Amino acid sequence: MAAESGSKIDPMHQFLIEPLFGRHWVVAGYDISFTNSALWMVITLASLWLFMLGGMKRELVPGRWQAAVEGFTGFVSNMLTSNIGPQGKRFVPYVFSLFMFILFANIWGLTPVGIVPGWHPFTITSHLTVTGVLAVISFAIVLIVGFGKHGFHFFSLFVPHGTPKLMIPLIFVVELMSFLVRPFSLGLRLFVAMTAGHILLKVLAAFVISGLNLGAGYGLLISLPSFLLMIGITLLELLVAAIQAYVFALLTSVYLNDAVNLH
């Protein structure tokens, strides 16, 4: 935790992207430094790879690890089938990867590695650049699937059945704008949810430290309730981490359904 003006804690410092080893690597005018954000992306991908590797043993009687992997896979597969139909099976690899990456990234951002001096967890999904890229990739896949399967008939998605002919131009523009806003709302929702939770936890941490610095009386009056509230908020944030990963994957499957079935 970074301090400002003595013992005050800056709740926004946790989102600052900084180069590791305290130096910038500039090549041809481009900063290619390996940052804390890149490090936690690597940690997320490595932990996800290990999780999948340990659960793909194909044992006749699956152990807990294999059952966990199969459970997540089945969960995503059922979600796609219920939203898209049998054709949703072909999108399982992408949506599963998307769901698991966001879930692992969210959970890693809540790990208490800050108790080790010099360490601090970094939540990569608290940056709009990351969530925005994930949303744009999903939106691009929707467009590719939609135009690849239906051609220019894909534009009929923006004219609901039963629309009066006189209203078609207006409805088309409204539906098109609503469609184009999807990647922004998809990325913004995850970014805001994770950022708000971490700011709240940092503010509560500031109350805990400030109360302890003021003495035992203030510690009981301010620090103890704030600490207990931090525990509750942390548990809530774990739930939010899972919910936000699910919502992102669910909305992606809904958008894919529009592209496949033109609903």
Kinemage of the C-alpha trace (Angstrom):
@kinemage 1
@onewidth
@group {chain A} dominant
@subgroup {mainchain}
@vectorlist {calphas} color= white
{ca met a 1} P 0.000 0.000 0.000
{ca ala a 2} L 1.305 3.341 -0.956
{ca ala a 3} L 1.177 6.260 1.350
{ca glu a 4} L 0.650 9.913 0.705
{ca ser a 5} L 1.129 12.752 3.156
{ca gly a 6} L 2.519 10.596 5.910
{ca ser a 7} L 0.243 7.717 6.866
{ca lys a 8} L -2.626 8.439 4.474
{ca ile a 9} L -3.356 5.667 2.006
{ca asp a 10} L -4.049 6.422 -1.618
{ca pro a 11} L -6.859 4.032 -2.709
{ca met a 12} L -6.059 4.633 -6.392
{ca his a 13} L -2.374 3.720 -6.200
{ca gln a 14} L -3.240 0.014 -6.466
{ca phe a 15} L -4.343 0.545 -10.079
{ca leu a 16} L -1.107 2.226 -11.156
{ca ile a 17} L 0.760 0.279 -13.856
{ca glu a 18} L 4.478 0.351 -13.089
{ca pro a 19} L 7.478 -1.342 -14.716
{ca leu a 20} L 9.092 -4.096 -12.706
{ca phe a 21} L 12.668 -3.728 -11.542
{ca gly a 22} L 12.139 0.067 -11.431
{ca arg a 23} L 13.159 0.833 -14.990
{ca his a 24} L 11.582 1.390 -18.397
{ca trp a 25} L 12.663 -0.545 -21.489
{ca val a 26} L 12.260 1.672 -24.538
{ca val a 27} L 12.869 0.250 -28.024
{ca ala a 28} L 12.432 2.452 -31.115
{ca gly a 29} L 10.438 4.930 -29.085
{ca tyr a 30} L 8.079 2.278 -27.681
{ca asp a 31} L 7.934 1.380 -24.007
{ca ile a 32} L 8.059 -2.428 -23.835
{ca ser a 33} L 8.637 -2.642 -20.092
{ca phe a 34} L 7.448 -5.756 -18.278
{ca thr a 35} L 4.912 -4.245 -15.882
{ca asn a 36} L 3.062 -5.409 -12.798
{ca ser a 37} L -0.022 -5.776 -15.003
{ca ala a 38} L 1.845 -8.075 -17.386
{ca leu a 39} L 3.173 -10.087 -14.442
{ca trp a 40} L -0.301 -10.765 -13.075
{ca met a 41} L -1.548 -11.676 -16.533
{ca val a 42} L 1.220 -14.259 -16.724
{ca ile a 43} L 0.346 -15.510 -13.223
{ca thr a 44} L -3.312 -15.777 -14.234
{ca leu a 45} L -2.530 -17.680 -17.424
{ca ala a 46} L -0.022 -19.965 -15.677
{ca ser a 47} L -2.416 -20.840 -12.853
{ca leu a 48} L -5.229 -21.468 -15.348
{ca trp a 49} L -2.945 -23.699 -17.420
{ca leu a 50} L -1.941 -25.695 -14.324
{ca phe a 51} L -5.575 -26.002 -13.278
{ca met a 52} L -6.546 -27.395 -16.674
{ca leu a 53} L -3.468 -29.629 -16.893
{ca gly a 54} L -4.211 -31.238 -13.539
{ca gly a 55} L -7.839 -31.841 -14.458
{ca met a 56} L -7.370 -33.434 -17.887
{ca lys a 57} L -6.195 -36.870 -16.760
{ca arg a 58} L -9.232 -38.644 -18.286
{ca glu a 59} L -9.488 -41.084 -15.376
{ca leu a 60} L -12.414 -43.503 -15.374
{ca val a 61} L -13.233 -42.474 -11.812
{ca pro a 62} L -12.457 -38.734 -11.777
{ca gly a 63} L -10.757 -37.223 -8.760
{ca arg a 64} L -11.733 -33.889 -7.247
{ca trp a 65} L -9.462 -31.913 -9.551
{ca gln a 66} L -10.759 -33.571 -12.708
{ca ala a 67} L -14.319 -33.242 -11.429
{ca ala a 68} L -13.780 -29.502 -10.890
{ca val a 69} L -12.515 -28.992 -14.447
{ca glu a 70} L -15.318 -31.091 -15.890
{ca gly a 71} L -17.805 -29.190 -13.747
{ca phe a 72} L -16.680 -25.811 -15.097
{ca thr a 73} L -16.647 -27.155 -18.655
{ca gly a 74} L -20.117 -28.636 -18.284
{ca phe a 75} L -21.391 -25.406 -16.747
{ca val a 76} L -20.243 -23.309 -19.711
{ca ser a 77} L -21.417 -25.924 -22.212
{ca asn a 78} L -24.904 -26.016 -20.671
{ca met a 79} L -25.058 -22.214 -20.656
{ca leu a 80} L -24.246 -22.038 -24.371
{ca thr a 81} L -26.649 -24.839 -25.252
{ca ser a 82} L -29.505 -23.212 -23.348
{ca asn a 83} L -28.879 -19.818 -24.958
{ca ile a 84} L -27.908 -20.786 -28.506
{ca gly a 85} L -28.983 -24.395 -28.969
{ca pro a 86} L -26.938 -27.335 -30.265
{ca gln a 87} L -24.820 -24.962 -32.375
{ca gly a 88} L -23.536 -23.382 -29.177
{ca lys a 89} L -21.209 -26.341 -28.601
{ca arg a 90} L -18.678 -24.974 -31.080
{ca phe a 91} L -18.228 -21.822 -28.984
{ca val a 92} L -17.429 -23.705 -25.765
{ca pro a 93} L -13.612 -23.382 -26.075
{ca tyr a 94} L -13.737 -19.609 -26.452
{ca val a 95} L -16.413 -18.827 -23.867
{ca phe a 96} L -14.876 -21.296 -21.406
{ca ser a 97} L -11.446 -19.660 -21.800
{ca leu a 98} L -13.035 -16.227 -21.398
{ca phe a 99} L -14.960 -17.227 -18.274
{ca met a 100} L -12.022 -18.955 -16.593
{ca phe a 101} L -9.530 -16.183 -17.410
{ca ile a 102} L -11.777 -13.500 -15.908
{ca leu a 103} L -12.575 -15.681 -12.881
{ca phe a 104} L -8.912 -16.428 -12.137
{ca ala a 105} L -7.887 -12.803 -12.730
{ca asn a 106} L -10.590 -11.543 -10.357
{ca ile a 107} L -9.661 -14.018 -7.626
{ca trp a 108} L -5.919 -13.371 -7.943
{ca gly a 109} L -6.613 -9.681 -7.403
{ca leu a 110} L -8.077 -10.536 -3.979
{ca thr a 111} L -5.227 -12.717 -2.740
{ca pro a 112} L -3.546 -11.411 0.451
{ca val a 113} L -0.003 -11.341 -0.966
{ca gly a 114} L 0.321 -7.784 0.351
{ca ile a 115} L 1.442 -9.212 3.699
{ca val a 116} L 4.788 -9.909 1.992
{ca pro a 117} L 6.880 -6.700 1.929
{ca gly a 118} L 7.199 -5.319 -1.568
{ca trp a 119} L 4.316 -7.379 -2.944
{ca his a 120} L 0.860 -6.240 -3.900
{ca pro a 121} L -1.874 -8.047 -5.819
{ca phe a 122} L -2.846 -6.424 -9.089
{ca thr a 123} L -6.338 -6.887 -10.506
{ca ile a 124} L -5.940 -6.787 -14.269
{ca thr a 125} L -9.721 -6.677 -14.773
{ca ser a 126} L -9.796 -3.338 -12.950
{ca his a 127} L -8.360 -1.724 -16.085
{ca leu a 128} L -10.686 -0.776 -18.926
{ca thr a 129} L -7.969 -1.539 -21.464
{ca val a 130} L -8.072 -5.225 -20.456
{ca thr a 131} L -11.834 -5.611 -20.128
{ca gly a 132} L -12.316 -3.521 -23.261
{ca val a 133} L -10.045 -5.783 -25.324
{ca leu a 134} L -11.921 -8.873 -24.085
{ca ala a 135} L -15.218 -7.220 -25.005
{ca val a 136} L -13.977 -6.175 -28.457
{ca ile a 137} L -12.747 -9.722 -29.170
{ca ser a 138} L -16.157 -11.117 -28.223
{ca phe a 139} L -17.909 -8.487 -30.346
{ca ala a 140} L -15.628 -9.231 -33.304
{ca ile a 141} L -16.456 -12.945 -33.071
{ca val a 142} L -20.158 -12.090 -33.031
{ca leu a 143} L -19.753 -10.023 -36.214
{ca ile a 144} L -17.698 -12.719 -37.943
{ca val a 145} L -20.239 -15.408 -37.053
{ca gly a 146} L -23.193 -13.218 -37.995
{ca phe a 147} L -21.935 -12.097 -41.405
{ca gly a 148} L -20.297 -15.455 -42.104
{ca lys a 149} L -23.556 -17.353 -41.612
{ca his a 150} L -26.149 -14.877 -42.837
{ca gly a 151} L -24.296 -12.427 -45.048
{ca phe a 152} L -26.046 -9.071 -45.392
{ca his a 153} L -29.220 -10.673 -44.048
{ca phe a 154} L -27.524 -10.185 -40.672
{ca phe a 155} L -28.817 -6.601 -40.790
{ca ser a 156} L -32.339 -7.979 -40.313
{ca leu a 157} L -31.324 -8.343 -36.663
{ca phe a 158} L -31.877 -4.599 -36.340
{ca val a 159} L -35.457 -4.738 -37.639
{ca pro a 160} L -37.687 -6.695 -35.221
{ca his a 161} L -40.518 -8.761 -36.689
{ca gly a 162} L -43.760 -6.862 -37.028
{ca thr a 163} L -42.175 -3.412 -37.262
{ca pro a 164} L -44.376 -1.044 -39.293
{ca lys a 165} L -42.698 -0.078 -42.576
{ca leu a 166} L -42.902 3.596 -41.701
{ca met a 167} L -40.940 2.956 -38.482
{ca ile a 168} L -38.237 0.736 -40.003
{ca pro a 169} L -35.615 3.521 -40.588
{ca leu a 170} L -35.940 4.815 -37.020
{ca ile a 171} L -36.022 1.355 -35.413
{ca phe a 172} L -33.052 0.256 -37.526
{ca val a 173} L -30.930 3.181 -36.293
{ca val a 174} L -31.976 2.661 -32.654
{ca glu a 175} L -31.281 -1.094 -32.774
{ca leu a 176} L -27.965 -0.546 -34.573
{ca met a 177} L -26.796 1.953 -31.948
{ca ser a 178} L -27.874 -0.421 -29.187
{ca phe a 179} L -25.879 -3.186 -30.878
{ca leu a 180} L -22.759 -1.052 -31.278
{ca val a 181} L -22.841 -0.044 -27.598
{ca arg a 182} L -22.597 -3.680 -26.506
{ca pro a 183} L -18.790 -3.960 -26.364
{ca phe a 184} L -18.556 -0.744 -24.330
{ca ser a 185} L -21.174 -1.833 -21.795
{ca leu a 186} L -19.675 -5.332 -21.619
{ca gly a 187} L -16.178 -4.089 -20.835
{ca leu a 188} L -17.333 -1.205 -18.643
{ca arg a 189} L -19.501 -3.395 -16.411
{ca leu a 190} L -16.623 -5.666 -15.392
{ca phe a 191} L -14.182 -2.766 -15.017
{ca val a 192} L -16.493 -0.742 -12.755
{ca ala a 193} L -17.470 -3.696 -10.562
{ca met a 194} L -13.881 -4.736 -9.839
{ca thr a 195} L -12.559 -1.181 -9.426
{ca ala a 196} L -15.283 -0.111 -6.994
{ca gly a 197} L -14.788 -3.132 -4.752
{ca his a 198} L -11.037 -2.691 -4.484
{ca ile a 199} L -11.346 1.032 -3.757
{ca leu a 200} L -13.761 0.245 -0.915
{ca leu a 201} L -11.366 -2.315 0.555
{ca lys a 202} L -8.486 0.149 0.394
{ca val a 203} L -10.543 2.869 2.102
{ca leu a 204} L -11.444 0.451 4.905
{ca ala a 205} L -7.773 -0.500 5.217
{ca ala a 206} L -6.986 3.192 5.668
{ca phe a 207} L -9.519 3.365 8.524
{ca val a 208} L -7.907 0.349 10.180
{ca ile a 209} L -4.393 1.802 10.020
{ca ser a 210} L -5.468 5.310 11.011
{ca gly a 211} L -7.370 3.993 14.037
{ca leu a 212} L -4.396 1.941 15.203
{ca asn a 213} L -2.078 4.937 14.828
{ca leu a 214} L -4.352 7.064 17.010
{ca gly a 215} L -4.280 4.677 19.960
{ca ala a 216} L -6.016 1.713 21.561
{ca gly a 217} L -9.334 3.507 22.093
{ca tyr a 218} L -9.633 4.584 18.487
{ca gly a 219} L -8.456 1.113 17.471
{ca leu a 220} L -11.465 -0.483 19.170
{ca leu a 221} L -13.828 2.221 17.947
{ca ile a 222} L -12.633 2.519 14.334
{ca ser a 223} L -10.108 -0.165 13.408
{ca leu a 224} L -11.945 -3.237 14.724
{ca pro a 225} L -15.306 -2.504 13.022
{ca ser a 226} L -13.490 -1.538 9.808
{ca phe a 227} L -11.477 -4.754 9.894
{ca leu a 228} L -14.575 -6.879 10.428
{ca leu a 229} L -16.281 -5.027 7.592
{ca met a 230} L -13.243 -5.685 5.396
{ca ile a 231} L -13.644 -9.410 5.989
{ca gly a 232} L -17.297 -9.242 4.994
{ca ile a 233} L -16.575 -7.111 1.927
{ca thr a 234} L -13.775 -9.490 0.885
{ca leu a 235} L -16.161 -12.437 0.999
{ca leu a 236} L -18.658 -10.392 -0.988
{ca glu a 237} L -15.955 -9.496 -3.508
{ca leu a 238} L -15.182 -13.197 -3.998
{ca leu a 239} L -18.829 -13.670 -4.888
{ca val a 240} L -18.725 -10.625 -7.180
{ca ala a 241} L -15.593 -12.028 -8.870
{ca ala a 242} L -17.479 -15.186 -9.807
{ca ile a 243} L -20.679 -13.347 -10.751
{ca gln a 244} L -18.874 -10.885 -13.029
{ca ala a 245} L -17.076 -13.710 -14.835
{ca tyr a 246} L -20.423 -15.459 -15.281
{ca val a 247} L -22.184 -12.291 -16.477
{ca phe a 248} L -19.441 -11.604 -19.037
{ca ala a 249} L -19.651 -15.159 -20.381
{ca leu a 250} L -23.465 -15.154 -20.284
{ca leu a 251} L -23.784 -11.898 -22.235
{ca thr a 252} L -21.239 -13.171 -24.752
{ca ser a 253} L -23.373 -16.276 -25.277
{ca val a 254} L -26.503 -14.116 -25.640
{ca tyr a 255} L -24.794 -11.957 -28.268
{ca leu a 256} L -23.611 -15.089 -30.085
{ca asn a 257} L -27.198 -16.328 -30.060
{ca asp a 258} L -28.232 -13.152 -31.898
{ca ala a 259} L -25.548 -13.808 -34.510
{ca val a 260} L -26.441 -17.476 -34.965
{ca asn a 261} L -30.224 -17.375 -34.748
{ca leu a 262} L -30.939 -13.684 -35.560
{ca his a 263} L -33.234 -13.241 -32.565
